[in-house]
Amino acid sequence: MSVPGQGLFDLLPALYRLRDAQLAQSQGLATGPLQSLLMLIDEQFDLVADDLAQRYDDHFIETCASWVIPYIGDLIGYQLVNGVARAVASPRAEVADTVSFRRRKGTVLVLEQLARDVTGWGASAVEFFQRLAGTQYLKHCRPENFYAPDLRRWQPALYMDGAFDTTAHQVDVRRISSMRGRYNIQNIGIFLWSLNAYGNLRVAATAVDAGGQLFRISSLGADLPLFNNPISQGPDILTAAQPVNVPDRLSRFLLNADVQSGVGAVYYGEGRSVALYLNDALLNPYQIQICNLSGSGSDWANLPQSGNPFAACFDPELGRIALVTPLDPPPPAGSATPLLEASFYLGFGADMGGGDYSRADSFIVQDEAAVFAFPDTAATPRYSTLQEAIDFAAARLEGGGEVAVEITNCGVYSLPESPALKIDVPDTATLELRAAQGYRPTLSLGGEIAVAGTAQSTVSLNGLLIVYASPATSTTTPAALLHAPAADGPGNLKIAHCTLVPGWALTPARAADPRYAGLADVLVESPGLALSIEKSIVGALWVSAEANAAVADSLIDATGPMQVAYADTDGKGGGGALALQGCTVVGKVHASQLLMSDSMVLAELTPADAWSAALWSDREQQGCVRFSYVPASAILPPQYECATQAAQAPPPLFYSLQYGDPGYGKLMPATDDSIRRGAHDEGEMGAFHFVLAPQRESDLRVRLQEYLPAGLEFGIFYKS
């Protein structure tokens, strides 16, 4: 074999090299025949040398070739899983972690880390024998294990029967694997928080009264519970999870104890779970009093009295603020004011409907030169309103191309005009109205968003929260929140990561009846328009029979199973061809043609209903319905492996079907497997199918079996 860096030809005596060079020169060749032959042999020697060097690297999972990973995994007994969560999506990392975890096998912290990494959710592992009440051995005293809780403290009641419960319990002989028993010597509890916390940065509070004292931090003007933004435990879990490490609801007791610690606060403050700003200045913890501000209308309990030393009273369970000194001048009731802002986190089950999660891959316009920021950042202002920004961008589309108007904050933009916005796109052009990465602005409409264009133009909305606020001076209700008129609608209308509030608006206390039930959120009258909706929450869709709609990984909520969720522009006839992929639909559906997969339709007929069925496709010989949950007596094209609503059949069980609740649209783990694992890939049917929650749970059960100490059993308990 040749010396590294030196070929075989260089090792030959000079005489042979000289003769070979003379022969090459006489024939006009770059290299002689002997050198050319040895160069070919050198190439094979190099391959052998590289393979021998790689053989050493193949002994280690960090440096081995990709084809070696399964062999190392088989050598150590690695068992494959679905790999849904990001931490276990890489086989190399999974096998490497297996080697690391084997060193700590049998410890509760390994079980906790497995639960966190395999599911991607907040997790806590609890040894239930530590919570048992009984006579203590003198050589193993547990002074913190009280048989009776200290009722003067708030922690025992708040964390009772949860992961952070420190109260002693009597033995429970039921099996933990059946999800019934808990407290026994051989039991390990795995608690999971399957909701995520999504941030809202510097959102203007909404005035409740005309006195400038009472506010809600939600831009929808409704009560919403706040969530903790979890602090990471690091790549390796060395200490057990605490409440600050999981995305759970913020309670009044918890936040009250936190603000009293002042500079040591971990939940309150800039960059933390919640922060309040008054007159553009952050309120410090000592300026805030945590109160129960419950009550209806503007008649709230525990309102601050004169002489109160605090600046504001705050209720994290309702998202309410009561100022000690009212704003002067007071903002009109129902309007947002930048004088009082809040940064906070809300709980939800998936990256859907906007938020601070990554969605740059869904942006149509990737060229930064074609993106116009709003508010304007140019030295010489080019536009001052959102409509002016859209018109400015559209003026640069003559002759085609793509532009985007990007909103770069979480502001609340009041658009009381009618139409609220007019988006007119030239031929062969694309205009995208979107929120910047990490933001979710609110468009508060007094009229509709009208989109116009040609058959070759595209209008796209991305990352927006759209709500209707009836103008005080207008008595006319728009036809829809988003309207493509028959005369000049665009060829393509795309909605991604948006929320068009079902029922248009929320009542302050989020009552069951929405404000504008029975009205369409999206009205498509333009023939030939292709409507595309992805990972969004929308209300009713009324689509012309000459158009078509494709909806994926989204919630279509008509606010009730007897309302119309999809139909023609009159709300009765068959709407355009509809394709549903991984969707949950609340309300009746009448489409001219239906293609449906991994979806659920929750619909019912009223006694006096003129519809033939709650789910109705005019063309029964075209289309397909597969792996979906459908109402009884539905008129459908051919079905395959579907679950049908029936008196004796198990129904889907939801945490909530009220928009604004953290568990909105999310299936409960107790839902029958025919629905929860009834999709084509054994995932759950409906809008949260892409989360693959059942697969995450299955992965966790596989992993826990390997690392569980002998003789012990585990149970999985969902805290959210």
Steps between C-alpha positions, in 0.01 A plus 500: 500500500623849423619746762221750598520802272732319254394289199650170380654669198703729729651194669645362176869550421575823317614310190152351438327827570730681258445244221122516554510879475705484179251254350209730594680798343569314177133409465365838614333361812456669839608185684685189394341154486677383818389803699142466371488134607633573847253788542215252450655267757541798739128569482421147614760520776341824620159335515641216708677750729184705549302186575753389761490846662119493499505155662645660811246784491223241464568383854339821634141615448610863469727438200372180338356488149123520465469136394674388822244667733245211487776248574620689808139540607441125462820430693378692804137386466359829372132478411359718222219748571299736281733789583238778491661739749802701386727352769453146364460579131869423430589127523864589571404718796255239626759222501753734665247593768427132557864443585493798737172401666621145566747645749211648700252221440246450776506858634190718501682785323567278199129423480423872516748580225363222283150638545613850403719401206276232350177702513637853465261610776549618856549200726555395859566152641382422854579201720166450671646308793651835607143629540373214717387567855619250757714434803853618423810295568730677745800447272315662211302794630318722253421820689338657191250214469200628696201274548272805509563807280570843645176682412659838570711462186363529145729242338329178627160589354643633171716196426273233649511169306749643253868470422600751769273369774689452827200384703510146636239255364367164608592198291304440177499133398349555154732446203671815380514363145120531486535874580295448819747429778785730599647486849672169556854375558562368148340790311671772293287786368591682177322835483478672161404854397400463134403867459765747390544862611485755216628852555342838433742793524385848607129462418284806567240434771129529414292745703196356677336816632499863396678608817848390394546265798399146394677308222544155352840411361352294216471684169165319459362674809424168669612319813791268426713298747873567485771233484853467625780520245702196616867534588705224340671243722786473250596215268556267797254501789695501826223621735131419503259732320341781695186705413719756324619230256160404355244694291221512757240762585609796711299501820434804717676342798807410297542841338427679829785316671721574201449880486556524874854371441576819304820477299502126564177449305514218246153529347461878479729731307622585154583186304308284750147362512319831552589868508287817521593836349337830598581808295776304320675415831522152651320475833728343760366212715444727801257714297266207429240345728367157403124488554191302417330740257210272413161645425269570208493811285702772668390398848825334606590382848791638704543822303776724641391779730649847531829498689597160361884496489509289180478618139284213372302198616543194279314169466702241299221242502267735310748732333351812663666824615358769728703822519516688827520833314277499190649599167445863405347543250323162527484292182157408362356174633594207279802672345867411544735754652882503462522681837446164671672197346575145603732220396357159583464138393187307404458124495408304188552151366691555174674745267175615346336838456804725541737550792868536577589159354707457184299539180753658263481190279138588420588847370442533126730800457854406605687787332565759773520775237133435419385523864364834626487537878202653675531732688732655243870490583626717211677827579246679280153366591328330209169412668332552836201263496466132418288578196765740372766232551295249297443753221870592500600132466236429233627793291831314461331196350424635155622232263491225763723396786462446875491746790414476868377747760638379833360622834788508747323514837207357698300820468123531482405678178152648498357515147147643539447586132292297259676326341756480775770407248504479122762267350513532120773296330603547135508215250760220554604658832498392867442721804553357847373673812676334791625531855874494556654193656422490874203740490122474476335838428127551531288654225183638660261547209203730466435364152618222274841432349427510126743317271512559127715404205504287188494128430882495517546704819545382860410653837652344811439561872744358755525520880210742564224511763188649341199606709194712437426810706173663408550875439290721727388711203401215269193276494608298195649157556750388235439187297809329647834573660682401181319550171592414140225665289368341184611782269876512550620239747857366479582157365654380827423591861733346757459508877776353718556515877212746542204528733175640365306495826207255478182699546704813413552608862502370856271607778701639796443192714518264199140387537378207296311718252728699267415853401443437130392139462386385157722738300789400276860582584606446139268572205625396154270615220771512232468205257815302443669620820714243682475544878784345702500489882782348703552477879239764570188552708207636301126534525247404234610481135248590231658415166348531153418172329731611217798542736682243712652477849787294643535504880779323692582471872240760594187562705181611322263610774153628421451535881253213522422162339169634364657805336624497139876446479533456123256571218438712193485879526135482606589282800281216371604360162799284429824695524800448275704180502639456852814313609554446872828356628538471877222744590235539768174649376231620740183558300312370197678446170346503151753470219460422132792255529683372807846356559558439872776328696597477870228753587197542723167665427280575801163593358130455574174585329232712663146359511385746231818475292466502120835324455497133401799422722735677738795398278397503137687453174302555181726270297492158663702334223793742519733557791573288806465508879763301688612459861255766619219554750172587330142574618227243480312471169760705313474511120853420391718359223665160565625461858795308638574424868278779635338537841133597489300682763248260654310454824718208608828620348757686713504874426808724484575660838636855491651713771304789353330616181491864610755714320726673753529205736853352521372151414290623206445225241735255677397138552517359850719191555186312611358521145442157350788368289273469196523881487817586692700244301272476200699702245690333217825503701330399828498861613197692613234630266445873478692826498768382742587195293833653394607519866498117508421491872413126512831416332688710756326312778580165336866599465509589869352167606762315294786699650376480860477122489875480439609736777245416768649319800395136539170447680376858453207621292429837342197702403466804272290791626418805289493826693400698190 
